[in-house]
Structure formats: C-alpha cells, structure tokens
Amino acid sequence: MNRFLKNLLFIIFASSTSFAQINTPAASPSTTLSQTLGLTKITIDYSRPSVKGRKIFGDLVPYGKVWRTGANKITSIKFDDEVYVHGAVMKAGSYGLYTIPGKNEWTIIFNRDDKQWGSYGYDINKDVIRFNVQPIQPQEFTEKMTIDFVEFTPTSTELSIKWESTEVRFKIEQRGVDEKIMAEIAEKTAKPEVSTDTYFAAADFYYQKGVKLDQALAWAGKVVEKEKEYWTYQLVARIAAKQNNCAVALPNAEKSMELARKAGDDAYIKLNQAVLSQCKKGY
C-alpha cells in the first residue's frame, strides 16, 4: 500500500470517529415516578441534579427566581383524572412544575407548558395555579434532588421535593372517590348478569366502609353459592361478625379456616382467628 493511500485511509478513519458519541453517566439522570391515588394515577418526569459540594438554594438556585424544579427539561406532572392540589381543582392532563424558592417561603407553580427546556421560556400567562408553602429542614442531607410521595391515605398524599438541606411539601387529593365507587356498584349490581367478582368487590367495599351490611352479606352469600373457597367463606364470616351475627359468622369462619389451613394461607388463618375469637367470646 503506497503512502498516499495510507494517509487517505487514516483521514477517513479519523473523520468517522472524531464525532462519535461517547456514552458517560448523566450528571442529572432522568427519573419517572408513578403513583396510584384513589382512582387515578400521577406520573412525574424529572431530572435529578446532585449537590457536589456546592451551595444550592440561595446560590446555584437563586432565591426569588423561577426554577425548573430539577435539571434539563422542566419537571412535568401528569394526572390521569381530576385531582385537587393544595385545595385547588386540577383537570386531567400534564403540567410543567415550576417553583420559586425562597429562604422562608416557596411558590409552587403548575403551568400548561410541560415541554420547556429549563425555565428560560417560562410564560406566566400559562400558569394554571400557584400557591405558597413554607420550606422545612429534613432530618437527613439530600445529595441528589428527590421528588417523592409521602403521608398517604387511600385518597390523598403529599408531594415532597427535597434537595440539600431543604424540603417543601404540598397536598394532592382525589375527592368524591366513595361516591364514584358507590355509583359504579349500583350500576353493575343492577345488571341482569352479575359476576361473582363484582359481588365480592361490592360486598367487601361495603364491609370496609361499614355501610349496608345486610346487602353486603346477601352479595357475599351469592359469591359462596358459586365459589366455595376459603376467601369466599371468610368474606361472609367477617361481614356477619361486623354485624355481631355470630350464628352466620362462626360456621363460615370455621369452614374458611379448614380450607385456609390446607392451602397454607397464613393471612386468612389470622383473619379467621379474629372472627372466631370475637364470636366465641360472646356467642
């Protein structure tokens, strides 16, 4: 191979590799966080910067200025159904989550634009809601910025934003959940053909809420007629026990116990023990 050809091949090789992408760990890795709340789902996409020995709030992230609440693209938060955020109604959809940090107070902003890179193109006219919260000092230092759901109930939670030695929280809730479930139960149990799964779920919901227990017991009886399993007998037993109807609760708990022991289901064994203990004391 002559010298000219060697040089040409070298140039071609160098040109093809000089712009090659080098994969390295992201400085602020992206994260997707999903949480079921009530009958809806919340999804958050954000990037997680690290402290790396720097002073964050009041320096790297200035007080009094709009912040993307993370790194890279604006943090986005999506609600599959209507929820309430800090008491304000939020329709289903995806929003940009901006914040304005302050030493003694933060402003939380939900904006219609969830695609912005950073906060450079932030438009106040696209704000949906904004409200103020007080920062708190968490027990532990947070090296990598973290967004998480804390303080759960079946229909509410608090969204926590932590970084460095600062945390802010605000409440998200779904209202009217019980009413929606009750309406669905009424609709589905009124149909000519009702599955045992529907009767089971409806009876268990009434049991959990302590309402319409006579109806719940009737539905549980329909389930046992078709499916004689330890979990169906136990449904009848716990509903009847809640009514102090031990004449019904005891035989169903005993049958459930027998089957649960054969299946080795410790959870149902404990449930039946609770019914037997309650009823045998006052039977």
C-alpha positions as CSV (number, residue, x, y, z in Angstrom):
1,M,0.0,0.0,0.0
2,N,1.5,3.3,-1.1
3,R,2.0,6.2,1.3
4,F,-0.8,8.3,-0.3
5,L,-3.4,5.6,0.2
6,K,-2.3,5.0,3.8
7,N,-2.8,8.8,4.6
8,L,-6.2,8.8,2.9
9,L,-7.4,5.8,4.9
10,F,-6.1,7.5,8.1
11,I,-8.0,10.7,7.3
12,I,-11.2,8.7,6.6
13,F,-10.9,6.8,9.8
14,A,-10.2,9.9,11.9
15,S,-13.1,11.7,10.3
16,S,-15.5,8.9,11.0
17,T,-14.5,8.6,14.7
18,S,-13.8,12.2,15.8
19,F,-17.5,12.9,16.1
20,A,-18.5,9.6,17.6
21,Q,-20.7,9.8,20.7
22,I,-19.0,8.8,24.0
23,N,-21.5,7.4,26.5
24,T,-21.0,8.6,30.1
25,P,-23.2,8.6,33.1
26,A,-25.7,11.5,33.1
27,A,-24.8,14.3,35.6
28,S,-28.5,14.7,36.3
29,P,-30.2,11.4,35.4
30,S,-33.8,11.4,34.4
31,T,-36.4,9.7,36.5
32,T,-40.1,8.7,36.1
33,L,-42.2,8.3,39.2
34,S,-45.7,6.9,39.1
35,Q,-48.2,6.6,41.9
36,T,-51.8,5.4,42.1
37,L,-54.0,7.7,44.2
38,G,-57.7,7.0,44.8
39,L,-59.0,6.0,41.3
40,T,-56.3,7.9,39.3
41,K,-52.6,7.8,38.6
42,I,-50.0,10.5,38.9
43,T,-46.8,10.4,36.8
44,I,-43.8,12.7,37.3
45,D,-40.8,13.1,35.0
46,Y,-37.8,15.0,36.2
47,S,-34.0,15.1,36.2
48,R,-32.0,14.7,39.4
49,P,-29.1,17.1,39.9
50,S,-26.5,16.5,42.7
51,V,-25.1,18.9,45.3
52,K,-21.4,18.0,44.6
53,G,-20.2,20.2,47.4
54,R,-21.9,23.3,46.1
55,K,-24.3,25.7,48.0
56,I,-27.7,25.1,46.3
57,F,-30.5,27.3,47.5
58,G,-29.7,31.0,47.5
59,D,-26.7,30.4,45.3
60,L,-26.8,27.8,42.5
61,V,-30.6,28.1,42.6
62,P,-31.2,31.8,43.4
63,Y,-33.9,32.9,45.7
64,G,-36.8,34.7,44.1
65,K,-36.3,33.3,40.6
66,V,-38.3,30.8,38.7
67,W,-36.7,27.4,38.8
68,R,-37.3,24.3,36.6
69,T,-37.5,22.2,39.8
70,G,-34.7,19.9,38.7
71,A,-32.3,19.9,35.8
72,N,-32.6,19.8,32.0
73,K,-36.2,19.8,30.8
74,I,-38.9,21.3,33.1
75,T,-40.2,18.8,35.6
76,S,-43.7,17.5,34.4
77,I,-46.5,16.1,36.4
78,K,-49.5,14.3,34.8
79,F,-52.9,13.5,36.3
80,D,-55.0,10.8,34.6
81,D,-58.1,12.2,36.3
82,E,-59.2,15.4,38.1
83,V,-57.5,15.9,41.4
84,Y,-57.1,18.7,44.0
85,V,-53.7,20.3,44.5
86,H,-53.3,22.4,47.7
87,G,-57.1,22.7,47.6
88,A,-57.4,23.8,44.0
89,V,-59.0,21.7,41.3
90,M,-56.7,20.4,38.6
91,K,-58.1,18.9,35.5
92,A,-56.7,15.7,34.0
93,G,-53.6,16.5,31.9
94,S,-49.8,17.1,32.1
95,Y,-48.3,20.3,33.6
96,G,-45.0,21.9,34.0
97,L,-43.9,22.1,37.7
98,Y,-42.1,25.3,38.3
99,T,-41.0,26.7,41.7
100,I,-39.7,29.9,43.1
101,P,-37.5,29.0,46.1
102,G,-37.2,31.5,49.0
103,K,-35.5,31.3,52.3
104,N,-38.8,31.4,54.2
105,E,-41.3,30.7,51.5
106,W,-41.6,28.9,48.2
107,T,-44.0,29.5,45.4
108,I,-45.3,26.3,43.6
109,I,-46.5,26.8,40.0
110,F,-48.4,24.5,37.7
111,N,-48.0,25.7,34.2
112,R,-49.7,24.5,30.9
113,D,-46.3,24.2,29.2
114,D,-44.7,20.9,30.2
115,K,-42.1,20.7,27.4
116,Q,-39.8,23.7,28.2
117,W,-36.1,23.2,28.4
118,G,-35.2,24.8,31.8
119,S,-37.2,27.8,32.8
120,Y,-35.8,30.1,30.1
121,G,-39.1,30.3,28.2
122,Y,-41.4,30.4,31.2
123,D,-44.6,32.2,30.5
124,I,-46.6,33.4,33.5
125,N,-49.7,33.7,31.3
126,K,-49.7,29.9,31.0
127,D,-49.9,29.4,34.8
128,V,-52.8,27.3,35.9
129,I,-52.3,27.6,39.7
130,R,-49.7,29.0,42.0
131,F,-49.5,28.9,45.8
132,N,-47.0,29.3,48.6
133,V,-45.6,26.8,51.1
134,Q,-43.0,27.0,53.8
135,P,-39.8,25.1,53.5
136,I,-38.8,22.6,56.2
137,Q,-35.4,21.1,57.2
138,P,-35.4,17.4,56.6
139,Q,-33.7,15.1,59.1
140,E,-31.1,14.0,56.5
141,F,-29.0,15.8,53.9
142,T,-30.2,15.0,50.3
143,E,-27.3,14.8,47.9
144,K,-29.3,14.1,44.8
145,M,-32.6,16.0,44.4
146,T,-35.6,13.8,45.1
147,I,-39.3,14.1,44.4
148,D,-41.4,11.6,46.3
149,F,-44.9,10.8,47.6
150,V,-45.3,10.8,51.4
151,E,-48.0,10.8,54.1
152,F,-50.5,8.5,52.3
153,T,-54.2,7.9,52.8
154,P,-56.3,6.0,50.2
155,T,-57.2,9.2,48.5
156,S,-54.5,11.7,49.4
157,T,-50.8,12.2,49.6
158,E,-48.2,14.9,50.0
159,L,-45.7,15.6,47.2
160,S,-42.2,16.1,48.7
161,I,-39.4,18.0,46.9
162,K,-36.0,17.6,48.7
163,W,-32.5,18.7,47.9
164,E,-29.5,19.7,50.0
165,S,-31.0,20.7,53.5
166,T,-34.4,21.9,52.3
167,E,-37.7,20.2,51.7
168,V,-41.1,21.5,50.6
169,R,-44.4,19.6,50.6
170,F,-47.9,20.1,49.3
171,K,-51.1,18.0,49.3
172,I,-52.7,16.2,46.4
173,E,-56.0,14.5,46.8
174,Q,-58.9,13.0,44.8
175,R,-62.3,13.8,46.2
176,G,-65.6,12.0,45.8
177,V,-64.0,8.6,45.4
178,D,-66.5,6.8,47.6
179,E,-69.4,8.3,45.8
180,K,-68.0,7.2,42.4
181,I,-67.5,3.7,43.7
182,M,-71.0,3.5,45.2
183,A,-72.4,4.7,41.9
184,E,-70.5,2.0,40.0
185,I,-71.6,-0.7,42.4
186,A,-75.2,0.3,42.0
187,E,-74.9,0.3,38.2
188,K,-73.1,-3.1,38.0
189,T,-75.1,-5.0,40.5
190,A,-78.4,-3.9,38.9
191,K,-77.5,-5.7,35.6
192,P,-79.2,-9.0,34.8
193,E,-75.9,-10.9,34.8
194,V,-73.5,-10.0,37.6
195,S,-70.2,-11.8,38.0
196,T,-69.0,-13.2,41.4
197,D,-66.0,-10.8,41.2
198,T,-68.4,-7.9,41.1
199,Y,-70.5,-9.2,44.1
200,F,-67.3,-9.9,46.0
201,A,-65.8,-6.5,45.4
202,A,-69.1,-4.7,46.2
203,A,-69.6,-6.7,49.4
204,D,-66.1,-6.1,50.6
205,F,-66.3,-2.4,49.9
206,Y,-69.5,-2.1,51.9
207,Y,-67.8,-4.1,54.7
208,Q,-64.7,-1.8,54.7
209,K,-67.0,1.3,54.9
210,G,-69.4,-0.2,57.4
211,V,-72.4,0.6,55.3
212,K,-75.4,-1.5,54.0
213,L,-74.1,-4.6,55.7
214,D,-77.3,-6.6,55.1
215,Q,-76.9,-6.0,51.4
216,A,-73.2,-6.9,51.6
217,L,-74.0,-10.2,53.4
218,A,-76.5,-11.1,50.7
219,W,-74.0,-10.4,48.0
220,A,-71.3,-12.4,49.9
221,G,-73.8,-15.3,50.1
222,K,-74.2,-15.2,46.3
223,V,-70.5,-15.5,45.9
224,V,-70.3,-18.6,48.2
225,E,-73.1,-20.2,46.3
226,K,-70.9,-20.3,43.2
227,E,-67.4,-20.4,44.6
228,K,-66.9,-22.4,47.8
229,E,-63.3,-21.2,48.6
230,Y,-61.7,-20.1,51.9
231,W,-61.7,-16.5,50.8
232,T,-65.4,-16.5,49.9
233,Y,-66.4,-18.2,53.2
234,Q,-64.2,-15.6,55.0
235,L,-66.0,-12.7,53.3
236,V,-69.3,-14.0,54.7
237,A,-67.7,-14.5,58.1
238,R,-66.2,-11.1,58.5
239,I,-69.3,-9.3,57.3
240,A,-71.5,-11.3,59.7
241,A,-69.1,-10.7,62.5
242,K,-69.2,-7.0,62.0
243,Q,-73.0,-7.3,62.4
244,N,-72.4,-9.3,65.6
245,N,-74.3,-12.1,63.7
246,C,-72.2,-15.0,65.1
247,A,-74.7,-17.6,64.1
248,V,-73.6,-16.9,60.5
249,A,-70.0,-15.8,61.2
250,L,-68.9,-18.9,63.1
251,P,-69.7,-21.7,60.7
252,N,-68.3,-19.7,57.8
253,A,-65.1,-18.8,59.7
254,E,-64.6,-22.5,60.7
255,K,-65.1,-23.7,57.1
256,S,-62.7,-20.9,55.8
257,M,-60.2,-21.9,58.5
258,E,-60.3,-25.5,57.4
259,L,-59.6,-24.7,53.8
260,A,-57.1,-21.9,54.6
261,R,-55.0,-24.3,56.7
262,K,-55.0,-26.9,53.8
263,A,-53.8,-24.1,51.4
264,G,-51.3,-22.8,54.0
265,D,-52.6,-19.2,53.7
266,D,-51.4,-17.6,56.9
267,A,-53.1,-14.3,56.2
268,Y,-56.6,-15.9,56.0
269,I,-55.9,-18.1,59.0
270,K,-55.3,-14.9,61.0
271,L,-58.5,-13.3,59.6
272,N,-60.5,-16.3,60.7
273,Q,-58.9,-16.4,64.1
274,A,-60.0,-12.8,64.6
275,V,-63.6,-13.8,63.8
276,L,-63.6,-16.9,65.9
277,S,-62.1,-15.0,68.8
278,Q,-64.7,-12.3,68.6
279,C,-67.7,-14.7,68.3
280,K,-66.8,-17.4,70.7
281,K,-66.4,-14.8,73.5
282,G,-70.0,-13.5,73.0
283,Y,-71.8,-16.4,71.4
